[in-house]
Amino acid sequence: MAVLLKFRNVSLYKNEPYGINRVSLEIERGRKYKLSVENEEQLNTLTGLLEGRFKKQSGLIERAEKLFVQSDRLLLGDKIYSQTVKEFLFLRNDFFHFGGRRRSKFGFVQTIKAKHLVDYPVYKLRDTDKIKFALLALAFQERGIILISRLHRLNLEPVLLQFLQRIINETYTTCCLITSPETTSQTPWLNIPDIIEIKLAEKSA
């Protein structure tokens, strides 16, 4: 399979508890990954590098041309998106491919009771509405990399947790979960069949 993203001996803040040291990994198109780090601070550092928000101090990072990385951290954070939810999610194009067949976006919107959101500007969303928006954005993504570092650490209501699990299991898009020991102990459901686990603590030792 085609390699979308490659790290070779990448380091950032390597002498700090939140740093990473000489990390090497490859992310291939269409696969699912669990990237395990030692603590929450390292989780934030690795997320920033994968998003392209942080710059490495040493090593090599290669990205596929025009690689699109959609991060739940950005979707849930304070980045200002001026579009309405309908515009951001391209709801005018109702159909997309998910879980082995063609699906209706509006069907997914109704599944998590998010119909009331579609005409809101994204930047006005708060709390559970923001989580629903982030879940839909990840579900509808059909290219690049889905990067999940926040949603699986939240205390989601059952219907939203099931929706997140469904995204991870059924998306066609390359999916990367970033976890720490704290996360894994709270979310045993992250032991997903066919997921490729990369323990960065071992690799950077």
N, C-alpha and C positions, 0 to 999 in steps of 0.2 A: 504493500500500500504506500501511497505517496506520503512523504514526511512534510507536515505542516509547520512544525516548530522544532528546533534543535538547540540544546544547550551543550556546550563543551567547556568543562572546567570553569563554570561561571561563578564568580564571587562578588558579593556586595556586603559591606560592613562585616567582613569575615571574623574580626576579633571581638565582635559585640554579641550579646545573647540573642539579639534579633537578626543577626546576619546569617548569610549562607556562604559556604566555602567549597569551591571546586565541584559544583553540581553539574552533572551530565545527564541528559535525558533526551528522548525523542518522542514526539507526539505525532502519531500517524492518523491520516484521514479515516473517519468512521469508527474509531475505537473508543473505548471508555477507560478512563484512568482514575486512580486514587493516588494523589501525591501526598505522602505523609511527612510532616515536619515535626520538630521537637516541641514547639510551643506556639502560642497564639501570635507572638511577635514575629517569629519566622514566617508564619502563615501570611501575615500582612506584607512582609518583604517579598516573598515569592509571588504573591498575587500581583504586586506592583510591577515586577519584572515580566510576568506573563502578559499583563495588559499592555506593556510598553510604556507605562507611566514612570517607572524607575529605570535608570541607566546602570548597566553593570560597571564594576570597577576593573574587572579582568575577566578573561575568557572570551568565548565566541558565542553569539546568539544568531541563528539563521532562521528567517521567517519566509514562508512561501509568499510569492508575489501577491499583493493586495489581500493579505490575510486579515480576516475580520474576526476579532475576539469580542464576544459579548459577555460581560461580567455582571453577575448579580450584585456585586459591590457597587458598581456604577449605577445600576438600575434602582437600587435601594437607597443610594446615597444622596448627597446634596447637589449633584450635577443638575443644572437647569436644562430641561428639555422643553422647548417652547411649543411643540406640537400637541395636539389633542391625542388622547389614547388611540382613537380611531385612526388618526394619521400615522402615528408611530408604529402601530401594529399592521398597517396596510390592510385594514379590514375591508376595503373596497375590493381586494382580491381575496375572496372568501375561502378558496380551497388551498390546501397545502398537503404535503406528504408526511405521514407520521404513523409509526407502528405498523408498517407493512401495507398501508393503503392510503388512498386519497381521503382527506378529512375536511370538515367544515370548521373554519375558525369560530364562527358564531356558536357552533355547537359546544366548543370548548369554553367560550365565554360564559355560556349558560351553565356549564357544569360546575363552575366555581362561583356562580351567582355574581358575575361582574358586569352585567349588561348596563347597570347604572353608571359605569365609569366611562363609557366610550366617548362621550362628548366633553369630558373634562380635560383641561390642559394637564399634561403629565406633572408639571411642577407643583400643582395644587394637591396632588394625592398625598395622603397621610396614612400611617399605621397599616391596617389590614388591606385597605384599598391599594396602597403602594406595593404590598406583597403580592396581591393578585395580579397587578400590572406586570411585575417582574416575572412571575411564573408564566404568564401568557407570552411575554416577549421571548423567553427562553424556549417555550414549546414551539413557537412559530418559526424559530430560526432554522434555516435549511442549508447554511454554509458556514465555513470557518470553524471556530471553537466556542463551545459553551463553557464558561468558567464559573464554577460554583464554590464560593468560599464563605458565604454568609447564610443562605437560606436553610441549610441543614443544621445550623446552630440555633435556629429560632424555635420557640415553642409554638409550632404551627397547629391550628385546629385540624382535626382528622381529615376533612375533605381536602385541605390544602397540602397536608403531608402526603396523602395518597396521590395527589396531582404531581407533586415534586418527584415522588418515586416513579411515577409513570413517565415523566420527562426523561429521567436518567435511564430507564430501562428501554424506552421505545423510540427515542429520537434517532434520526439518521445521522445527526451532526456529531462530530467529535465532542466528547464531553469529559471535562476534567474537574474532579472534586479535590479540593485541598483540605486536608484534615490534620488535626493535631491529636495527641493522646486525650485531651479534654473532650474534643469533639467525638472521637470514636467511642469513648466510654458512655456517652449520652445517646448515641445513635447506632445501636447494634444493627439496624436495618441497612447500614452502609456496606455490609458484607454482601455485595451484589455479584451474582454469577457472571463470569466472563470479564470482570473488571480487571485491569492490569494495575497492580499496586507497585508503586515506586517509593521506597523509603529513603528520603533524601538525607536523613541523619546518618544512615549507614554509608551512603555514597560520599558524604562530605567529611567523613571521619579521617 
